Amino acid sequence: MADKLKSLAAQINSGGLAEESVRLEVGWLLIAAQDEFYRQRLIVLSRVDGGNFGSFKAWCEDNIERSYRDCQRCMALARADNPTEAVAAERAKAKDGMAKLRQQREATNVSRPTTDGDDKKQYWLTPPELFKALQLEFNGGEPFDDPCPFPRPPGFDGLAIPWGPANYVNPPFVATDDGGPTAWTRKAIAENKLGKLVLLIMPAVGGCVNMLLEAGAELRPLPRIRWLETTTGEPMPSPPNVTLFILHAQEDRGNHRRHRSMNDLVHTGSRLAAALIRHLHQYVEPGGKWLDPCRGKGAFYRAMPTPRDWCEITEGRDFFSWSERVACAATNPPWSDDEPDTYTKIVRHMFEVADTVMVLTKISTALGTYKRHRHWRSAGHGLREVILIRWQDAEFTNPDGSDKAPEGIALAALIWQRGYEGDPHFNYGWLDGIPEIEAAPAELAAAAD
């Protein structure tokens, strides 16, 4: 290999070898030498645009800039005075980098320690606001059983003991001496078959995902969670992507209404609700009746002009029993799609009874499937406007009054009108903050009422 690198260096110095040839020759040398630091990247890069170096460079700059830098380092090896030493130094650097990467991956484990007392690893705990929300949603606010506690009591092994009736499991994210994701997944499935609720939170590892799907688990992608370091309480600076796998207790399967999603119990701040209702006046016939199908704490309802009315299933006023035609229905509906109280079912009924419809939700929830587009089109409505909104401006709160954590998916207020056949307008102006909108006379009268 050293002789080949010397030959390549001589050809480069004499100008007898094009850059793209150097890239391929050096790349395949390193691949043959089993250098994993470059192996996968160079296999991909050697196929880019038939080896055209200009296109290759532009493509890398647009898509994988780091890979282009890796390739440049490969060519630098061929130009080195002593290629053998250069390759050895680069390989040592790569091994050191991989070791640090493994340490970083292990540091993302939110788990019990693998030894009692003196282990050197970092461990990360679930933020209390997330833990509390899950307790409220799945266990009536009561504490979960924790088969994977921190600190772990001496001799405790969550993989060997029976679990409780409702379990929250935050296991190691990579394999350890006493069990990794696969072992905890199998244990969770076995305990669930005994009729127990299991919430398992971890990255979506391929084999584990397949096992959990076969076991009937519900999957819920979560935003990046700022795990808390166990000794300092500091949040993790670069948290990994994780998924919540929900293995419902046997008696609850098919009846997810008992465990309503965290996104089904979120209340909108009054400032945003008032601004959206004022914005809606331009689409609603004066004097027409307004309706809030999911009133919650009433932020939208209070901002509506008279005549107005509301529904709220938790107060015995079921929107699905409403049949009166209204000029406008506006609300923050449940965002989940578990029967029987789903986003789809509620919004479809809004199209049936209202000429103008507005919902505040994640844009993927409203527009993410062809089926949902067919729903409003078959009802005779057209999507008129999509208002992009910052999460902080929504001022969402959970039922206990705590702030809801923002998610990485775009939030929007979507407005449909019966009979509208034009293209939707995407309104990005609200991303600078909630605009000041003058109250309509009817709204002022409602406020006084």
Rosetta blueprint (number, residue, H / E / L):
1 M L
2 A H
3 D H
4 K H
5 L H
6 K H
7 S H
8 L H
9 A H
10 A H
11 Q H
12 I H
13 N H
14 S L
15 G L
16 G L
17 L L
18 A L
19 E H
20 E H
21 S H
22 V H
23 R H
24 L H
25 E H
26 V H
27 G H
28 W H
29 L H
30 L H
31 I H
32 A H
33 A L
34 Q L
35 D L
36 E H
37 F H
38 Y H
39 R H
40 Q H
41 R H
42 L H
43 I H
44 V H
45 L H
46 S L
47 R L
48 V H
49 D H
50 G H
51 G H
52 N L
53 F H
54 G H
55 S H
56 F H
57 K H
58 A H
59 W H
60 C H
61 E H
62 D H
63 N H
64 I L
65 E H
66 R H
67 S H
68 Y H
69 R H
70 D H
71 C H
72 Q H
73 R H
74 C H
75 M H
76 A H
77 L H
78 A H
79 R H
80 A L
81 D L
82 N L
83 P H
84 T H
85 E H
86 A H
87 V H
88 A H
89 A H
90 E H
91 R H
92 A H
93 K H
94 A H
95 K H
96 D H
97 G H
98 M H
99 A H
100 K H
101 L H
102 R H
103 Q H
104 Q H
105 R H
106 E H
107 A H
108 T L
109 N L
110 V L
111 S L
112 R L
113 P L
114 T L
115 T L
116 D L
117 G L
118 D L
119 D L
120 K L
121 K L
122 Q L
123 Y L
124 W E
125 L E
126 T L
127 P L
128 P H
129 E H
130 L H
131 F H
132 K H
133 A H
134 L H
135 Q H
136 L H
137 E H
138 F H
139 N H
140 G L
141 G L
142 E L
143 P L
144 F L
145 D E
146 D L
147 P L
148 C L
149 P L
150 F L
151 P L
152 R L
153 P L
154 P L
155 G L
156 F L
157 D L
158 G L
159 L L
160 A L
161 I L
162 P L
163 W L
164 G L
165 P L
166 A E
167 N E
168 Y E
169 V E
170 N L
171 P L
172 P L
173 F L
174 V L
175 A L
176 T L
177 D L
178 D L
179 G L
180 G L
181 P H
182 T H
183 A H
184 W H
185 T H
186 R H
187 K H
188 A H
189 I H
190 A H
191 E H
192 N H
193 K L
194 L L
195 G L
196 K L
197 L E
198 V E
199 L E
200 L E
201 I E
202 M E
203 P L
204 A L
205 V L
206 G H
207 G H
208 C H
209 V H
210 N H
211 M H
212 L H
213 L H
214 E H
215 A L
216 G L
217 A L
218 E E
219 L E
220 R E
221 P E
222 L L
223 P L
224 R L
225 I L
226 R L
227 W L
228 L E
229 E E
230 T L
231 T L
232 T L
233 G L
234 E L
235 P E
236 M L
237 P L
238 S L
239 P L
240 P L
241 N L
242 V L
243 T E
244 L E
245 F E
246 I E
247 L E
248 H L
249 A L
250 Q H
251 E H
252 D H
253 R L
254 G L
255 N L
256 H H
257 R H
258 R H
259 H H
260 R L
261 S L
262 M H
263 N H
264 D H
265 L L
266 V L
267 H E
268 T L
269 G L
270 S H
271 R H
272 L H
273 A H
274 A H
275 A H
276 L H
277 I H
278 R H
279 H H
280 L H
281 H H
282 Q H
283 Y H
284 V L
285 E L
286 P L
287 G L
288 G L
289 K L
290 W E
291 L E
292 D E
293 P L
294 C L
295 R L
296 G L
297 K L
298 G L
299 A H
300 F H
301 Y H
302 R H
303 A H
304 M L
305 P L
306 T L
307 P L
308 R E
309 D E
310 W E
311 C L
312 E E
313 I H
314 T H
315 E H
316 G L
317 R E
318 D L
319 F H
320 F H
321 S H
322 W L
323 S L
324 E L
325 R L
326 V E
327 A E
328 C E
329 A E
330 A E
331 T E
332 N L
333 P L
334 P L
335 W L
336 S L
337 D L
338 D L
339 E L
340 P L
341 D L
342 T L
343 Y H
344 T H
345 K H
346 I H
347 V H
348 R H
349 H H
350 M H
351 F H
352 E H
353 V H
354 A E
355 D E
356 T E
357 V E
358 M E
359 V E
360 L E
361 T E
362 K E
363 I H
364 S H
365 T H
366 A H
367 L H
368 G L
369 T L
370 Y H
371 K H
372 R H
373 H H
374 R H
375 H H
376 W H
377 R H
378 S H
379 A L
380 G L
381 H E
382 G E
383 L E
384 R E
385 E E
386 V E
387 I E
388 L E
389 I E
390 R L
391 W H
392 Q H
393 D H
394 A H
395 E L
396 F L
397 T E
398 N L
399 P L
400 D L
401 G L
402 S L
403 D E
404 K L
405 A L
406 P L
407 E L
408 G L
409 I L
410 A L
411 L E
412 A E
413 A E
414 L E
415 I E
416 W E
417 Q E
418 R E
419 G L
420 Y L
421 E L
422 G L
423 D L
424 P L
425 H E
426 F E
427 N E
428 Y L
429 G H
430 W H
431 L H
432 D H
433 G L
434 I L
435 P L
436 E L
437 I L
438 E L
439 A L
440 A L
441 P H
442 A H
443 E H
444 L H
445 A H
446 A H
447 A H
448 A H
449 D L
